[in-house]
């Protein structure tokens, strides 16, 4: 093997190693943000917990346990389809802020997701 | 007795307003209500009232069929709707027409609308509908409008005249605001003002909408945010009847010349305000269910301010 060939192989290995390291770092990065899955349930026309604090990147899943359909609507932010009994809706929060939401069928049902 | 569900809200706005109806004795299949100058009288049981064949125009109200509902509170909402229609077909005097105060379906599926229509059409009566919030759940919100929206304005409001009575169907189930109640909106209110303009104050008016136009129980959303503005426009009319559904139980009150009435559901009962953790479907013993579902028939006597509302459960 010539010196050039050896160097070339070395540099290829180095490059491969760097890519791997970067990938691991990326993984580590996203793991560090440890995106969480949080749950809100709907029972008796009430969101529970009524207020949830999450971090950017977290996902909230609503589950309707009532015998009556409900929706989850935050004006201009997210809007679920109609959730019949045991249906769910998930939303991943990508920016910080207060997300007030309500059920568009039963507007006295309100809740809040605080994203930091 | 299970049927003692009439509202006893007192009107606090002035002593000149007439007081609320008292609960009347329930027996058999129902009670005939008649109101003369705001004072209620009981004319007897439904059977004897039917036997007497009411004079004048009679129309029916059915509500909250929730076709497609199959939960424990009533696994067969289509079946109880059919029982209600059979009840109507068995009436000795055919009513002039029928109004349906919304929640025809449970989830606005095409098949639910089709099934509802297949059963309701067996009454062979003209039916005037207004939508409930359960009728606007399809993705494109088109099934209700395709079927019942012809000749209506906005999301489906309209008026018509029958036997000298002016009927107004309103929609208070769209554009609901977070934390709020039912909603008519500025556009519909402007249309209503225009619709009533020029009507003689002696014209009896019947207003019907899904959610009660009066505040029944705001904690459960049972009322209409701007319903008061509609009622304001009806002031001065000698006879106003407001018919609603949504709360799946009979409630009635009289305020001046205005009679408010909510009809039973044909699908499942809901609890009286504040008596349960939520307004969700109320599971009752199977034997009791049909005493809590039903229809209402309304009788107008021409040249007489008398108005009679008969609530008839599917079974006693």
Boltz contact constraints between the chains, C-beta under 6 A:
constraints:
  - contact:
      token1: [A, 44]
      token2: [B, 277]
      max_distance: 6.0
  - contact:
      token1: [A, 44]
      token2: [B, 278]
      max_distance: 6.0
  - contact:
      token1: [A, 45]
      token2: [B, 278]
      max_distance: 6.0
  - contact:
      token1: [A, 66]
      token2: [B, 280]
      max_distance: 6.0
  - contact:
      token1: [A, 67]
      token2: [B, 71]
      max_distance: 6.0
  - contact:
      token1: [A, 67]
      token2: [B, 280]
      max_distance: 6.0
  - contact:
      token1: [A, 67]
      token2: [B, 281]
      max_distance: 6.0
  - contact:
      token1: [A, 68]
      token2: [B, 280]
      max_distance: 6.0
  - contact:
      token1: [A, 82]
      token2: [B, 137]
      max_distance: 6.0
  - contact:
      token1: [A, 102]
      token2: [B, 178]
      max_distance: 6.0
  - contact:
      token1: [A, 104]
      token2: [B, 176]
      max_distance: 6.0
  - contact:
      token1: [A, 105]
      token2: [B, 133]
      max_distance: 6.0
  - contact:
      token1: [A, 106]
      token2: [B, 221]
      max_distance: 6.0
  - contact:
      token1: [A, 107]
      token2: [B, 176]
      max_distance: 6.0
  - contact:
      token1: [A, 107]
      token2: [B, 177]
      max_distance: 6.0
  - contact:
      token1: [A, 107]
      token2: [B, 178]
      max_distance: 6.0
  - contact:
      token1: [A, 107]
      token2: [B, 180]
      max_distance: 6.0
  - contact:
      token1: [A, 108]
      token2: [B, 221]
      max_distance: 6.0
  - contact:
      token1: [A, 110]
      token2: [B, 178]
      max_distance: 6.0
  - contact:
      token1: [A, 110]
      token2: [B, 179]
      max_distance: 6.0
